[in-house]
């Protein structure tokens, strides 16, 4: 029987739940040419949300086109320009003859290298051999706006893993180039997001950075408990299995409304269920979840210092502030208050914790559960 739950990939259609307000806001931004910056911890469903909002916008507006770019494996400006040009041309042209024609028409001062995949009707790639980016980058960055004006269309450009441009050579100069071009685009709208919130926050919220105040900043929140519970119950019923509200609520609460892990635990419970979920099935499924992630979590712990692990123990014990207290520092062997600041900085960078509104939490709810039920319960604390 096909699983009613999905995780670890972009989810669409029946696998997508709630986010109605976020979708409405994103669609409004696209339609009104307001750039958007989407911030949230990893695996909160940003990509799925953006895809859903784009599909909604395209369905409502026949003159819109969309270009989705993932910077995950892009390591320098040259690759970025090729990726951008390829994505824009493919999203605004219908067949490979048009791709070649469009490239020649709008990249007049450059000689793009166009390569085709096994099926030239379905795939192609543009790259550039230029030595002086200072004279040519503007033509590529303004490409979507030129095409949009010429074809009388609107273009949405969604860029995932945007924080990766920080790895480019001279990233500040590169950001200035992007901002200087994109701020004058009125037929192209940009949606920028990624999986490392602390890096994105630095790019978009630091007043000294080029992308400060670039657009509407959306801080993605967790989906409400009631919607996730209804989603789980509905999915079980659709496959002729039953889970009552108590156990559905427990799944959501254990995974702290984290979309990825709610779907993963719900999937495991569903897989372990014959007809009706009971407490034993749920408990066994939680243990299955921890078993599946155990090797990853053990590796994560091995890469942390003693004081960093001790800090996590404090969080698991419910200490989410008050780290300036001498009693807390002594109890968890954290050293001086200044050392706690360093610990937080490292764990933030590793995306193990998140700090919002002064509250600290472990980002991965399954990791926190593993720490509580397995690691620290077995004497793993390094005091």
Residue frames relative to the residue before (quaternion, step in Angstrom):
aa qw qx qy qz dx dy dz
X 1.0000 0.0000 0.0000 0.0000 0.00 0.00 0.00
X 0.4820 -0.6867 0.4673 0.2789 3.57 -0.92 0.93
X 0.4922 -0.6780 0.4649 0.2861 3.56 -0.92 0.96
X 0.3545 -0.7372 0.5321 0.2184 3.60 -0.98 0.79
X 0.6895 0.4396 -0.2643 0.5114 3.59 1.30 -0.01
X 0.0737 -0.7864 0.6126 0.0287 3.57 -1.12 0.74
X 0.0803 0.7710 -0.6294 0.0551 3.55 -1.14 0.69
X 0.7439 0.4028 -0.2930 0.4455 3.56 -1.22 0.47
X 0.7502 0.2350 -0.1810 0.5910 3.58 1.28 0.25
X 0.6383 -0.4887 0.4031 0.4374 3.55 -1.29 0.19
X 0.1749 -0.7930 0.5771 0.0861 3.57 -0.80 1.01
X 0.0508 -0.7981 0.6001 -0.0186 3.54 -1.02 0.88
X 0.8010 0.3333 -0.2108 0.4504 3.52 -1.36 0.08
X 0.8573 -0.0946 0.0900 0.4980 3.55 -0.91 -0.97
X 0.6375 0.5315 -0.3313 0.4488 3.60 1.21 -0.33
X 0.6175 0.5307 -0.3304 0.4773 3.58 1.31 -0.21
X 0.0524 -0.8209 0.5685 0.0080 3.58 -0.89 0.87
X 0.8692 0.0844 -0.0974 0.4774 3.53 -1.18 0.85
X 0.5442 0.6255 -0.4743 0.2961 3.59 -1.13 -0.81
X 0.2439 0.8113 -0.5053 0.1641 3.61 1.20 0.44
X 0.6758 0.4907 -0.3015 0.4601 3.60 0.90 -0.88
X 0.6565 0.5084 -0.3110 0.4625 3.57 0.97 -0.83
X 0.6350 0.5208 -0.3247 0.4691 3.58 1.01 -0.82
X 0.6504 0.5252 -0.3133 0.4506 3.58 0.91 -0.93
X 0.6726 0.4967 -0.2931 0.4637 3.58 0.95 -0.89
X 0.6612 0.5042 -0.3057 0.4638 3.58 0.96 -0.87
X 0.6546 0.5086 -0.3148 0.4622 3.58 0.88 -0.90
X 0.6387 0.5207 -0.3217 0.4662 3.58 0.97 -0.84
X 0.6420 0.5157 -0.3214 0.4675 3.59 0.99 -0.80
X 0.6474 0.5158 -0.3216 0.4597 3.59 0.93 -0.88
X 0.7146 0.4722 -0.2600 0.4458 3.56 0.83 -1.01
X 0.7458 0.3720 -0.2077 0.5122 3.59 1.15 -0.56
X 0.4811 -0.7175 0.3967 0.3103 3.55 1.32 0.42
X 0.4028 0.6750 -0.5017 0.3611 3.56 0.93 0.96
X 0.3922 -0.7234 0.5178 0.2341 3.57 -0.62 1.11
X 0.1823 -0.8018 0.5656 0.0629 3.55 -1.08 0.76
X 0.1302 -0.7387 0.6567 0.0780 3.53 -1.12 0.82
X 0.1449 -0.8112 0.5655 0.0340 3.56 -0.64 1.16
X 0.0316 -0.8242 0.5641 -0.0373 3.57 -0.56 1.19
X 0.3003 0.7089 -0.6079 0.1942 3.54 -1.01 0.90
X 0.6080 -0.5147 0.4236 0.4312 3.60 -1.21 0.22
X 0.6565 -0.5246 0.3664 0.3994 3.57 -1.25 0.36
X 0.8355 0.2346 -0.1993 0.4551 3.51 -1.33 0.58
X 0.4609 0.6601 -0.4694 0.3626 3.57 1.09 0.65
X 0.6317 -0.5908 0.3253 0.3822 3.59 1.22 0.19
X 0.2606 0.7924 -0.5169 0.1925 3.61 1.16 0.51
X 0.6771 0.4979 -0.3050 0.4479 3.59 0.81 -0.97
X 0.6498 0.5099 -0.3173 0.4659 3.58 0.95 -0.85
X 0.6411 0.5290 -0.3142 0.4587 3.56 1.00 -0.84
X 0.6706 0.4961 -0.3010 0.4622 3.59 0.87 -0.94
X 0.6453 0.5156 -0.3191 0.4648 3.59 0.94 -0.87
X 0.6547 0.5120 -0.3094 0.4621 3.58 0.96 -0.86
X 0.6729 0.4943 -0.2955 0.4643 3.59 0.92 -0.90
X 0.6379 0.5164 -0.3267 0.4686 3.59 1.03 -0.76
X 0.6545 0.5068 -0.3192 0.4615 3.60 0.88 -0.90
X 0.6388 0.5229 -0.3199 0.4649 3.58 1.02 -0.80
X 0.6648 0.5102 -0.2979 0.4572 3.56 0.96 -0.91
X 0.6685 0.5006 -0.3006 0.4605 3.58 0.91 -0.91
X 0.6410 0.5246 -0.3224 0.4582 3.57 1.05 -0.72
X 0.7103 0.4531 -0.2483 0.4782 3.57 1.06 -0.77
X 0.7933 0.2351 -0.0939 0.5537 3.60 1.14 -0.63
X 0.2979 -0.8051 0.4904 0.1501 3.57 -0.30 1.25
X 0.6811 0.4872 -0.2982 0.4581 3.60 1.17 -0.40
X 0.5513 0.6040 -0.3978 0.4160 3.60 1.28 0.18
X 0.0901 -0.7405 0.6619 0.0732 3.52 -1.25 0.63
X 0.1979 -0.7966 0.5626 0.0992 3.59 -1.15 0.52
X 0.1086 -0.7739 0.6232 0.0290 3.52 -1.04 0.88
X 0.1147 -0.7983 0.5908 0.0231 3.58 -0.66 1.16
X 0.0308 -0.8088 0.5861 -0.0376 3.58 -0.71 1.14
X 0.1575 -0.7750 0.6082 0.0688 3.57 -0.90 0.97
X 0.2338 -0.8094 0.5291 0.1010 3.57 -0.61 1.17
X 0.2900 0.8127 -0.4793 0.1603 3.59 1.26 0.13
X 0.8035 0.2392 -0.1181 0.5322 3.60 0.88 -0.90
X 0.4862 0.6456 -0.4429 0.3883 3.60 1.23 0.32
X 0.1246 -0.8558 0.5019 0.0118 3.56 -0.60 1.15
X 0.8078 0.1230 -0.0986 0.5680 3.63 1.16 -0.15
X 0.7259 -0.4505 0.3082 0.4184 3.55 -1.34 0.25
X 0.6360 0.5602 -0.3320 0.4141 3.55 0.90 -0.92
X 0.6634 0.4863 -0.2961 0.4854 3.57 0.94 -0.89
X 0.6340 0.5458 -0.3297 0.4375 3.56 0.99 -0.84
X 0.6679 0.5033 -0.3109 0.4516 3.58 0.85 -0.94
X 0.6469 0.5121 -0.3165 0.4681 3.57 1.00 -0.79
X 0.6549 0.5140 -0.3018 0.4645 3.57 0.98 -0.89
X 0.6591 0.5099 -0.3054 0.4607 3.57 0.95 -0.88
X 0.6772 0.4914 -0.2974 0.4598 3.58 0.82 -0.99
X 0.6468 0.5214 -0.3189 0.4561 3.59 0.94 -0.87
X 0.6920 0.4984 -0.2808 0.4404 3.55 0.82 -1.01
X 0.6726 0.5017 -0.2998 0.4539 3.56 0.91 -0.91
X 0.6848 0.4822 -0.2940 0.4605 3.59 0.85 -0.93
X 0.6569 0.5070 -0.3193 0.4577 3.61 0.94 -0.82
X 0.7080 0.4725 -0.2736 0.4480 3.57 0.95 -0.81
X 0.7443 0.3840 -0.2238 0.4985 3.60 1.20 -0.34
X 0.7061 0.3565 -0.2519 0.5576 3.59 1.30 0.09
X 0.4376 -0.7593 0.4375 0.2016 3.57 -1.08 0.69
X 0.8138 0.0772 -0.0391 0.5746 3.63 1.08 -0.47
X 0.6991 -0.5352 0.2677 0.3914 3.55 -1.17 0.54
X 0.5740 0.5607 -0.4006 0.4423 3.63 1.11 -0.47
X 0.6495 0.5033 -0.3029 0.4827 3.57 1.06 -0.81
X 0.6037 0.5628 -0.3613 0.4340 3.59 1.03 -0.74
X 0.6860 0.4794 -0.2823 0.4690 3.57 0.82 -1.01
X 0.6597 0.5145 -0.3053 0.4548 3.56 0.94 -0.92
X 0.6689 0.5030 -0.2991 0.4584 3.57 0.91 -0.90
X 0.6300 0.5337 -0.3327 0.4556 3.59 0.97 -0.83
X 0.6946 0.4740 -0.2787 0.4639 3.59 0.91 -0.89
X 0.6667 0.5317 -0.2929 0.4325 3.55 1.08 -0.77
X 0.8043 0.3198 -0.1407 0.4806 3.57 0.90 -0.93
X 0.7049 0.3599 -0.2608 0.5528 3.61 1.24 -0.13
X 0.0141 0.8854 -0.4639 0.0269 3.51 0.82 1.09
X 0.7425 0.4006 -0.2412 0.4796 3.59 0.93 -0.77
X 0.6755 0.4388 -0.2876 0.5181 3.57 1.29 -0.03
X 0.2739 -0.7191 0.6049 0.2047 3.54 -1.27 0.35
X 0.1621 -0.8292 0.5280 0.0861 3.58 0.05 1.25
X 0.3294 -0.6974 0.5968 0.2213 3.54 -1.16 0.68
X 0.0962 -0.8111 0.5768 0.0114 3.56 -0.56 1.19
X 0.0114 -0.7938 0.6076 -0.0246 3.56 -0.71 1.10
X 0.2764 -0.7765 0.5506 0.1323 3.55 -1.05 0.81
X 0.4794 -0.6540 0.5069 0.2923 3.53 -1.23 0.57
X 0.7786 -0.3001 0.2410 0.4957 3.55 -1.28 -0.32
X 0.7580 0.2229 -0.1316 0.5986 3.56 1.05 -0.79
X 0.2854 -0.8025 0.4975 0.1645 3.62 -0.14 1.23
X 0.6039 0.5616 -0.3615 0.4350 3.57 1.19 -0.40
X 0.7644 0.3892 -0.1836 0.4802 3.57 1.18 -0.52
X 0.8357 0.1321 -0.0280 0.5323 3.57 1.05 -0.56
X 0.1542 0.7538 -0.6328 0.0871 3.50 -1.13 0.77
X 0.1877 -0.7810 0.5886 0.0916 3.56 -1.26 0.36
X 0.2150 -0.7636 0.5974 0.1177 3.56 -1.06 0.82
X 0.0188 0.7591 -0.6507 0.0056 3.54 -1.11 0.79
X 0.2729 -0.7694 0.5599 0.1413 3.55 -1.26 0.38
X 0.1803 -0.7394 0.6374 0.1204 3.53 -1.16 0.70
X 0.2938 0.7408 -0.5607 0.2248 3.55 0.01 1.26
X 0.3694 -0.7487 0.5185 0.1849 3.51 -1.10 0.73
X 0.7626 0.3060 -0.1704 0.5438 3.59 1.12 -0.61
X 0.1933 -0.8198 0.5305 0.0956 3.58 0.07 1.29
X 0.5810 0.6166 -0.3760 0.3753 3.58 1.09 -0.66
X 0.7268 0.4219 -0.2372 0.4873 3.59 1.12 -0.61
X 0.7768 0.3833 -0.1727 0.4689 3.57 1.13 -0.45
X 0.5488 0.6475 -0.4156 0.3269 3.60 1.08 -0.48
X 0.6060 0.5913 -0.3557 0.3958 3.58 1.05 -0.72
X 0.6374 0.5367 -0.3342 0.4404 3.57 0.99 -0.78
X 0.6812 0.4699 -0.2906 0.4803 3.58 0.99 -0.78
X 0.6732 0.5010 -0.3074 0.4487 3.60 0.90 -0.86
X 0.7086 0.4260 -0.2549 0.5015 3.59 1.13 -0.59
X 0.3803 0.7631 -0.4544 0.2581 3.59 1.31 -0.04
X 0.6856 0.4788 -0.3284 0.4391 3.67 0.73 -0.87
X 0.6579 0.5112 -0.3169 0.4533 3.59 0.98 -0.79
X 0.6387 0.5223 -0.3238 0.4631 3.58 1.00 -0.79
X 0.6695 0.4897 -0.2968 0.4733 3.58 0.91 -0.91
X 0.6416 0.5345 -0.3242 0.4445 3.58 0.96 -0.87
X 0.6654 0.4928 -0.3033 0.4715 3.58 0.93 -0.87
X 0.6752 0.5111 -0.2957 0.4422 3.57 0.85 -0.99
X 0.7734 0.3489 -0.1795 0.4980 3.59 0.89 -0.93
X 0.3755 -0.7577 0.4563 0.2770 3.57 1.36 0.03
X 0.4811 0.6243 -0.4565 0.4128 3.52 0.85 1.09
X 0.3617 -0.6647 0.5915 0.2783 3.56 -1.37 -0.01
X 0.1634 -0.7988 0.5747 0.0702 3.57 -0.97 0.84
X 0.1960 -0.7325 0.6414 0.1165 3.55 -1.02 0.92
X 0.0687 -0.7808 0.6200 0.0353 3.58 -0.80 1.00
X 0.0860 -0.7958 0.5994 -0.0006 3.57 -0.51 1.25
X 0.0689 -0.8152 0.5750 -0.0036 3.57 -0.63 1.12
X 0.1915 -0.7934 0.5749 0.0571 3.55 -0.56 1.27
X 0.8119 0.1846 -0.1968 0.5177 3.57 -1.22 0.64
X 0.1103 0.8489 -0.5072 0.1003 3.55 1.05 0.85
X 0.5926 0.6018 -0.3659 0.3909 3.58 1.12 -0.61
X 0.5421 0.6503 -0.3972 0.3543 3.61 1.19 -0.39
X 0.5527 0.6048 -0.4109 0.3998 3.59 1.16 -0.33
X 0.5303 0.6180 -0.4065 0.4143 3.58 1.27 -0.22
X 0.6404 0.5218 -0.3187 0.4648 3.58 1.26 -0.34
X 0.5067 0.6532 -0.4242 0.3697 3.60 1.26 -0.15
X 0.5797 -0.5416 0.4654 0.3926 3.54 -1.26 0.33
X 0.8342 -0.0046 -0.0623 0.5480 3.56 -0.79 1.07
X 0.0159 -0.8633 0.5044 -0.0006 3.61 0.69 1.07
X 0.6111 0.5645 -0.3617 0.4207 3.60 1.05 -0.66
X 0.6462 0.5038 -0.3131 0.4802 3.58 0.99 -0.84
X 0.6425 0.5263 -0.3245 0.4526 3.57 0.97 -0.84
X 0.6505 0.5096 -0.3180 0.4648 3.59 0.95 -0.84
X 0.6255 0.5314 -0.3339 0.4635 3.58 1.04 -0.74
X 0.6343 0.5308 -0.3278 0.4567 3.58 1.02 -0.78
X 0.6555 0.5071 -0.3102 0.4658 3.56 0.94 -0.90
X 0.6935 0.4872 -0.2859 0.4471 3.57 0.76 -1.03
X 0.6581 0.5318 -0.3189 0.4270 3.59 0.91 -0.89
X 0.6915 0.4377 -0.2743 0.5049 3.59 1.12 -0.61
X 0.7373 0.4781 -0.2525 0.4050 3.56 0.68 -1.11
X 0.6104 0.5837 -0.3675 0.3895 3.60 1.08 -0.56
X 0.6967 0.4336 -0.2670 0.5052 3.58 1.28 -0.27
X 0.5007 0.6420 -0.4317 0.3882 3.58 1.23 0.33
X 0.0970 -0.8261 0.5551 0.0041 3.56 -0.68 1.14
X 0.7028 0.3871 -0.2622 0.5362 3.56 1.29 -0.08
X 0.6801 0.3818 -0.2563 0.5710 3.55 1.39 0.08
X 0.0905 -0.7923 0.6027 0.0299 3.56 -0.88 0.94
X 0.2590 -0.7983 0.5349 0.0974 3.56 -0.95 0.92
X 0.0924 -0.7492 0.6543 0.0460 3.52 -1.15 0.82
X 0.0548 -0.8316 0.5511 -0.0415 3.57 -0.41 1.26
X 0.1699 0.7824 -0.5785 0.1560 3.58 -0.82 0.98
X 0.0058 -0.8061 0.5916 -0.0134 3.57 -1.28 0.14
X 0.6013 -0.6163 0.4015 0.3121 3.54 -1.32 0.05
X 0.7019 0.4133 -0.2717 0.5127 3.62 1.23 -0.07
X 0.2531 -0.8360 0.4681 0.1342 3.51 0.15 1.35
X 0.6452 0.5376 -0.3519 0.4134 3.61 0.90 -0.79
X 0.6564 0.4897 -0.3083 0.4841 3.60 1.08 -0.69
X 0.6582 0.5027 -0.3073 0.4687 3.58 0.98 -0.82
X 0.6123 0.5504 -0.3446 0.4510 3.56 1.05 -0.75
X 0.6387 0.5191 -0.3183 0.4704 3.58 1.01 -0.80
X 0.6692 0.5102 -0.3002 0.4492 3.59 0.95 -0.87
X 0.8163 0.3256 -0.1364 0.4572 3.58 0.80 -1.01
X 0.7610 0.3816 -0.2147 0.4787 3.61 1.13 -0.40
X 0.5528 0.5756 -0.4000 0.4507 3.57 1.27 -0.04
X 0.4490 -0.7377 0.4382 0.2493 3.58 -0.55 1.16
X 0.6730 0.5039 -0.2993 0.4511 3.59 1.15 -0.48
X 0.6040 0.5804 -0.3470 0.4218 3.59 1.30 -0.17
X 0.6205 -0.5963 0.3677 0.3524 3.60 -1.06 0.74
X 0.7414 0.4264 -0.2378 0.4604 3.59 1.00 -0.76
X 0.3404 0.7300 -0.5147 0.2938 3.59 1.22 0.35
X 0.8383 0.0598 -0.1020 0.5322 3.59 -0.88 1.05
X 0.2470 0.7958 -0.5186 0.1918 3.59 1.03 0.72
X 0.8030 -0.1456 0.1226 0.5648 3.58 1.07 -0.63
X 0.7386 -0.3625 0.3113 0.4756 3.53 -1.29 -0.41
X 0.2003 -0.7861 0.5760 0.1003 3.58 -0.65 1.12
X 0.1052 -0.7953 0.5964 0.0254 3.56 -0.67 1.14
X 0.1899 -0.7569 0.6176 0.0981 3.55 -0.75 1.10
X 0.2860 -0.7942 0.5134 0.1543 3.55 -0.22 1.28
X 0.2023 -0.7824 0.5802 0.1016 3.56 -0.82 1.00
X 0.6318 -0.5169 0.4038 0.4130 3.55 -1.29 0.16
X 0.5418 -0.5952 0.4822 0.3460 3.53 -1.22 0.57
X 0.5508 -0.6302 0.4311 0.3370 3.58 -0.98 0.82
X 0.6380 -0.5692 0.3809 0.3519 3.53 -1.14 0.81
X 0.6819 0.5241 -0.3113 0.4043 3.59 0.79 -0.99
X 0.6584 0.5062 -0.3246 0.4528 3.59 1.01 -0.73
X 0.6537 0.5050 -0.3148 0.4674 3.57 1.01 -0.78
X 0.6317 0.5288 -0.3300 0.4609 3.57 1.03 -0.78
X 0.6608 0.4957 -0.3057 0.4734 3.59 0.91 -0.90
X 0.6229 0.5525 -0.3275 0.4466 3.56 1.04 -0.83
X 0.6705 0.4972 -0.2968 0.4638 3.60 0.88 -0.96
X 0.6655 0.5051 -0.3068 0.4558 3.59 0.84 -0.98
X 0.6653 0.5152 -0.3026 0.4478 3.57 0.92 -0.93
X 0.6618 0.5135 -0.3057 0.4526 3.58 0.98 -0.86
X 0.6315 0.5165 -0.3332 0.4727 3.61 1.02 -0.75
X 0.6808 0.5011 -0.2970 0.4441 3.55 0.85 -0.99
X 0.6321 0.5570 -0.3357 0.4213 3.58 1.01 -0.76
X 0.7344 0.3585 -0.2136 0.5353 3.58 1.19 -0.54
X 0.5490 -0.6641 0.3599 0.3578 3.56 1.25 0.60
X 0.5440 0.5271 -0.4482 0.4748 3.55 1.05 0.85
X 0.2708 -0.7875 0.5377 0.1319 3.56 -1.19 0.48
X 0.0314 0.7472 -0.6637 0.0149 3.53 -1.12 0.84
X 0.3334 -0.7578 0.5177 0.2158 3.59 -0.76 0.93
X 0.7280 -0.4682 0.2922 0.4066 3.54 -1.30 0.31
X 0.6012 0.5847 -0.3588 0.4098 3.56 1.06 -0.74
X 0.7336 0.4203 -0.2433 0.4754 3.58 0.76 -1.02
X 0.6081 0.5348 -0.3528 0.4688 3.60 1.08 -0.64
X 0.6413 0.5124 -0.3123 0.4783 3.57 1.02 -0.81
X 0.6520 0.5260 -0.3170 0.4447 3.56 1.01 -0.84
X 0.6087 0.5435 -0.3467 0.4625 3.60 1.05 -0.74
X 0.6918 0.4806 -0.2760 0.4629 3.56 0.84 -1.03
X 0.6716 0.5021 -0.2993 0.4552 3.58 0.94 -0.86
X 0.6464 0.5212 -0.3236 0.4537 3.60 0.92 -0.86
X 0.7462 0.3686 -0.1952 0.5188 3.58 1.04 -0.83
X 0.4047 -0.7771 0.4198 0.2367 3.56 1.33 0.37
X 0.6411 -0.5766 0.2986 0.4090 3.55 1.01 0.99
X 0.3686 0.7086 -0.5107 0.3180 3.57 1.15 0.56
X 0.4662 -0.7350 0.4032 0.2826 3.64 -0.39 1.20
X 0.6657 0.5136 -0.3129 0.4418 3.59 0.85 -0.95
X 0.7577 0.4066 -0.2238 0.4588 3.58 0.71 -1.06
X 0.5570 0.5647 -0.3946 0.4639 3.59 1.17 -0.45
X 0.6780 0.4732 -0.2901 0.4818 3.58 0.92 -0.91
X 0.6570 0.5144 -0.3284 0.4426 3.60 0.95 -0.80
X 0.6865 0.4592 -0.2954 0.4801 3.60 0.84 -0.91
X 0.6306 0.5259 -0.3393 0.4590 3.60 0.98 -0.79
X 0.6308 0.5333 -0.3269 0.4591 3.59 1.04 -0.75
X 0.6666 0.4977 -0.3043 0.4641 3.59 0.93 -0.91
X 0.6371 0.5127 -0.3250 0.4751 3.58 0.99 -0.86
X 0.6475 0.5233 -0.3093 0.4596 3.58 0.94 -0.91
X 0.6632 0.5136 -0.3000 0.4543 3.58 0.96 -0.89
X 0.7215 0.4463 -0.2382 0.4729 3.57 1.06 -0.79
X 0.6235 0.5693 -0.3230 0.4276 3.58 1.30 -0.14
X 0.3664 -0.7009 0.5666 0.2313 3.54 -1.01 0.87
X 0.8094 -0.0799 0.0931 0.5743 3.54 0.48 -1.23
X 0.8205 0.0724 0.0179 0.5668 3.57 0.88 -1.00
X 0.4301 -0.6983 0.5139 0.2515 3.57 -0.96 0.91
X 0.0334 -0.7621 0.6457 0.0327 3.54 -1.07 0.85
X 0.7356 -0.4347 0.2798 0.4377 3.57 -1.29 0.16
X 0.6361 0.5351 -0.3325 0.4455 3.58 0.99 -0.79
X 0.6406 0.5189 -0.3218 0.4656 3.59 0.99 -0.83
X 0.6596 0.5051 -0.3062 0.4649 3.57 0.95 -0.88
X 0.6662 0.5039 -0.3075 0.4556 3.60 0.88 -0.92
X 0.6608 0.4984 -0.3068 0.4699 3.57 0.94 -0.86
X 0.6492 0.5264 -0.3125 0.4514 3.56 1.05 -0.77
X 0.6125 0.5314 -0.3439 0.4735 3.58 1.07 -0.70
X 0.6531 0.4994 -0.3074 0.4791 3.58 0.98 -0.83
X 0.6106 0.5390 -0.3448 0.4666 3.59 1.07 -0.71
X 0.6367 0.5358 -0.3178 0.4544 3.56 0.97 -0.90
X 0.6834 0.4763 -0.2854 0.4740 3.57 0.89 -0.92
X 0.6195 0.5396 -0.3392 0.4583 3.59 1.04 -0.74
X 0.6769 0.5164 -0.2957 0.4332 3.59 0.90 -0.93
X 0.7565 0.3635 -0.1950 0.5075 3.56 1.11 -0.67
X 0.4113 0.7717 -0.4295 0.2255 3.57 1.28 -0.19
X 0.6601 0.5100 -0.3209 0.4485 3.60 0.86 -0.91
X 0.6408 0.5232 -0.3146 0.4654 3.57 0.99 -0.85
X 0.6978 0.4752 -0.2790 0.4575 3.57 0.89 -0.93
X 0.6107 0.5389 -0.3480 0.4642 3.59 1.06 -0.66
X 0.6401 0.5132 -0.3113 0.4796 3.56 1.03 -0.81
X 0.6354 0.5369 -0.3233 0.4511 3.56 1.02 -0.85
X 0.6643 0.5039 -0.2964 0.4658 3.57 0.94 -0.90
X 0.6478 0.5462 -0.3169 0.4261 3.59 0.95 -0.90
X 0.6972 0.4736 -0.2665 0.4675 3.58 1.16 -0.59
X 0.6190 0.5346 -0.3408 0.4636 3.58 1.31 0.08
X 0.5000 -0.6293 0.5010 0.3210 3.55 -1.21 0.54
X 0.6922 -0.4677 0.3443 0.4285 3.56 -1.29 0.25
X 0.6962 0.4725 -0.2912 0.4552 3.58 0.85 -0.94
X 0.6158 0.5361 -0.3519 0.4577 3.59 1.08 -0.59
X 0.6411 0.4984 -0.3133 0.4923 3.58 1.04 -0.79
X 0.6416 0.5241 -0.3223 0.4581 3.57 0.97 -0.80
X 0.6129 0.5427 -0.3340 0.4671 3.57 1.09 -0.72
X 0.6474 0.5048 -0.3147 0.4764 3.58 0.99 -0.80
X 0.6066 0.5476 -0.3493 0.4585 3.58 1.08 -0.72
X 0.6342 0.5220 -0.3294 0.4656 3.57 1.00 -0.77
X 0.6528 0.5075 -0.3162 0.4652 3.58 0.98 -0.83
X 0.6423 0.5197 -0.3163 0.4662 3.58 0.98 -0.86
X 0.6808 0.4819 -0.2761 0.4776 3.58 1.10 -0.70
X 0.6263 -0.5845 0.3234 0.4019 3.57 1.29 0.06
X 0.5127 0.6117 -0.4386 0.4130 3.59 1.23 0.21
X 0.0499 0.8276 -0.5569 0.0503 3.61 -0.32 1.18
X 0.7512 0.0811 -0.1441 0.6390 3.56 1.34 0.19
X 0.6134 0.5736 -0.3850 0.3828 3.56 -1.16 -0.23
X 0.3776 0.7523 -0.4685 0.2683 3.57 1.19 0.46
X 0.5572 0.5675 -0.4150 0.4418 3.55 1.26 0.18
X 0.5025 0.6528 -0.4170 0.3840 3.57 1.30 -0.16
X 0.4741 -0.6910 0.4747 0.2693 3.55 -0.84 1.00
X 0.6080 0.5561 -0.3519 0.4440 3.58 1.11 -0.67
X 0.6691 0.4854 -0.2962 0.4786 3.58 0.96 -0.87
X 0.6452 0.5281 -0.3226 0.4480 3.56 0.92 -0.89
X 0.6893 0.4725 -0.2744 0.4757 3.57 0.97 -0.86
X 0.6473 0.5449 -0.3249 0.4224 3.59 0.90 -0.93
X 0.7915 0.3015 -0.1420 0.5123 3.58 0.95 -0.92
X 0.4211 -0.7476 0.4417 0.2623 3.55 1.31 0.33
X 0.2781 0.8040 -0.4723 0.2305 3.56 0.88 1.05
X 0.5022 -0.6438 0.4399 0.3740 3.57 1.22 -0.15
X 0.7646 -0.3340 0.2640 0.4839 3.56 -1.17 -0.58
X 0.6805 -0.4808 0.3639 0.4164 3.56 -1.30 0.31
X 0.6204 0.5548 -0.3365 0.4406 3.57 1.06 -0.74
X 0.6298 0.5325 -0.3307 0.4587 3.57 1.12 -0.63
X 0.5998 0.5600 -0.3517 0.4505 3.58 1.13 -0.67
X 0.6149 0.5438 -0.3407 0.4583 3.57 1.05 -0.75
X 0.6583 0.4998 -0.3028 0.4745 3.58 0.97 -0.85
X 0.6273 0.5409 -0.3299 0.4529 3.58 1.01 -0.86
X 0.6515 0.5171 -0.3094 0.4610 3.58 0.90 -0.94
X 0.6566 0.5290 -0.3127 0.4374 3.56 0.90 -0.95
X 0.6733 0.4917 -0.2952 0.4667 3.58 0.94 -0.91
X 0.6933 0.4785 -0.2829 0.4587 3.59 0.86 -0.94
X 0.5965 0.5376 -0.3532 0.4801 3.58 1.16 -0.55
X 0.6690 0.5049 -0.2936 0.4597 3.54 0.92 -0.95
X 0.6864 0.4549 -0.2708 0.4985 3.57 1.06 -0.74
X 0.3674 -0.7573 0.4542 0.2919 3.58 1.35 -0.12
X 0.3507 0.7116 -0.5184 0.3193 3.54 1.00 0.90
X 0.7788 0.1656 -0.1031 0.5961 3.58 1.12 -0.67
X 0.1758 -0.7356 0.6372 0.1480 3.51 -1.37 0.19
X 0.1680 -0.7680 0.6100 0.0994 3.56 -1.12 0.68
X 0.1291 0.7854 -0.5906 0.1330 3.56 -0.63 1.13
X 0.8376 0.0443 -0.0683 0.5403 3.55 -0.76 1.05
X 0.6833 -0.4889 0.2778 0.4658 3.56 1.12 0.64
X 0.6270 0.5269 -0.3352 0.4657 3.59 1.27 -0.14
X 0.2426 -0.7649 0.5841 0.1225 3.56 -1.00 0.88
X 0.0714 0.7911 -0.6063 0.0385 3.57 -0.97 0.82
X 0.4950 -0.6058 0.5259 0.3339 3.54 -1.26 0.49
X 0.4727 -0.7344 0.4141 0.2564 3.56 -0.63 1.15
X 0.7444 0.3620 -0.1943 0.5264 3.56 0.95 -0.90
X 0.3095 -0.7897 0.4949 0.1887 3.64 -0.29 1.19
X 0.6260 0.5215 -0.3501 0.4622 3.60 1.09 -0.57
X 0.6103 0.5345 -0.3377 0.4773 3.59 1.13 -0.68
X 0.6455 0.5101 -0.3178 0.4713 3.58 0.97 -0.84
X 0.6553 0.5015 -0.3094 0.4726 3.57 0.97 -0.82
X 0.6301 0.5271 -0.3206 0.4715 3.59 1.04 -0.79
X 0.6310 0.5247 -0.3290 0.4673 3.58 0.99 -0.83
X 0.7024 0.4789 -0.2720 0.4508 3.57 0.85 -0.97
X 0.7840 0.3793 -0.1815 0.4567 3.58 0.76 -1.08
X 0.7794 0.3271 -0.1622 0.5091 3.58 1.09 -0.63
X 0.7859 0.3931 -0.2142 0.4266 3.56 0.39 -1.24
X 0.7628 0.3556 -0.2161 0.4950 3.58 0.59 -1.09
X 0.5980 0.5622 -0.3580 0.4452 3.60 1.12 -0.58
X 0.7091 0.4254 -0.2460 0.5056 3.58 1.20 -0.56
X 0.6161 -0.5806 0.3380 0.4113 3.56 1.26 0.31
X 0.3339 0.7978 -0.4540 0.2142 3.55 1.16 0.50
X 0.4838 0.6766 -0.4451 0.3317 3.61 1.18 -0.26
X 0.3022 -0.7845 0.5258 0.1290 3.54 -0.98 0.94
X 0.1380 0.8217 -0.5401 0.1187 3.58 0.78 0.97
